[in-house]
Amino acid sequence: MGAAIMSYSALKYVKSTLPGCELHVLCISENKESWELLKLMPAQNVHGVEAKGTLGFLFSLLGTLGGLRRKQFDLVVDLDKFARLSAIVSFLVGAPRIAGFYRYEYEGLYRGQLIDIPCAFNQNEHIAKNFLALCKSALAEEQHYPNYKGVIKSAEILLPPFRSDPDLARQVKERVKVIFPDWRGGHLVLVNPDVGPNLPIRNYPIRHYVQVVTGILERSAEAYILLIGMPENTAVSETIVAGVRSERCYNFCGCTRSLLELLELVNFSDLLISNDNGPAHFASLTPTPILALFSTDSPFMYGPLGNCVILYTFFHCSPCISVLNNKRSRCTNNLCLQTLEPAKVLESAMRLMEGQVTYRTINGELSYL
């Protein structure tokens, strides 16, 4: 879900280079709201494909492709990394030109010969810079081998503007006040503890979260903790609440009804502690500090673009998931996260709330962008 935030600079570049162009996005239906958040295209230009079951996905995809082909696009930019399905889908849209990441001399990343404008994928650069390099290659008058021959500066990486809706913010605050009647605003900490069933290897241990949350409540008598997530994340959050045993800690999973409500919640909170998944990237649109716990993916490539500090143990086997192995890992024992001491997470959280950190760093020391 964070891909939309990471691609903003690239799509913004396309709009500024071709002011009259009409942008469309094809994505999974459940991710449509994140693309609409960019405000770079009207909502009707964000096309969703249902991902419920193989047959449902195929029927939805074919129906959507039929509509897209009738629009007669001039260019398709495939932002997926080395997925063969996205290369095929890009081809079926019917545009005369397709830009996408290309393996060049890499082995095992073959996607056929469907791409007209190739771009190298740089495993040592942030994903937002890779997306921007791809779009610059797509619009360049001259092609090179390999593309993109140029420097992508960190200053070129932008975030979508977020403007708080006072009415919506008030509604979300009232919901929080029902749960915490003594809360007077401020000292609200959000914890996003569960990535979900697709990548449970990214989850910080529940017992560690219990210690971190308990520590925050002990260190600050005015602190309140909300555990956030989707309804399917409730079990993990309820286990943490049971372990903490405090009226100032509550399972808020499923209580935000939209992405915009989540952003409003983050915006008036003091801190978000999150595993490596979507909320850490969406929170980047707000000034709220983020403490992100990384494990399987490289923080240098996927670090949130906002006011974030990443905690990372630099295990030799990490990152075990990358585009070079098609995002696959057989690891079932994430020692890279288990050995991240709760005391370190707690201390980092307190320093973030006190404003005593350097943002966009790993462990408060090493810049990742």
Secondary structure as GFF3:
##gff-version 3
##sequence-region A 1 369
A	DSSP	alpha_helix	3	17	.	.	.	ID=ss1
A	DSSP	beta_strand	25	28	.	.	.	ID=ss2
A	DSSP	three_ten_helix	29	31	.	.	.	ID=ss3
A	DSSP	alpha_helix	32	36	.	.	.	ID=ss4
A	DSSP	three_ten_helix	43	45	.	.	.	ID=ss5
A	DSSP	beta_strand	46	49	.	.	.	ID=ss6
A	DSSP	alpha_helix	54	69	.	.	.	ID=ss7
A	DSSP	beta_strand	75	78	.	.	.	ID=ss8
A	DSSP	alpha_helix	84	92	.	.	.	ID=ss9
A	DSSP	beta_strand	97	102	.	.	.	ID=ss10
A	DSSP	beta_strand	117	120	.	.	.	ID=ss11
A	DSSP	alpha_helix	127	139	.	.	.	ID=ss12
A	DSSP	three_ten_helix	154	156	.	.	.	ID=ss13
A	DSSP	alpha_helix	166	179	.	.	.	ID=ss14
A	DSSP	beta_strand	188	192	.	.	.	ID=ss15
A	DSSP	three_ten_helix	200	202	.	.	.	ID=ss16
A	DSSP	alpha_helix	206	219	.	.	.	ID=ss17
A	DSSP	beta_strand	224	227	.	.	.	ID=ss18
A	DSSP	three_ten_helix	231	233	.	.	.	ID=ss19
A	DSSP	alpha_helix	234	244	.	.	.	ID=ss20
A	DSSP	beta_strand	249	251	.	.	.	ID=ss21
A	DSSP	alpha_helix	259	267	.	.	.	ID=ss22
A	DSSP	beta_strand	271	275	.	.	.	ID=ss23
A	DSSP	alpha_helix	278	282	.	.	.	ID=ss24
A	DSSP	three_ten_helix	283	285	.	.	.	ID=ss25
A	DSSP	beta_strand	290	293	.	.	.	ID=ss26
A	DSSP	alpha_helix	299	302	.	.	.	ID=ss27
A	DSSP	beta_strand	308	311	.	.	.	ID=ss28
A	DSSP	three_ten_helix	323	325	.	.	.	ID=ss29
A	DSSP	alpha_helix	335	338	.	.	.	ID=ss30
A	DSSP	alpha_helix	342	353	.	.	.	ID=ss31
A	DSSP	beta_strand	361	362	.	.	.	ID=ss32
A	DSSP	beta_strand	366	367	.	.	.	ID=ss33
###
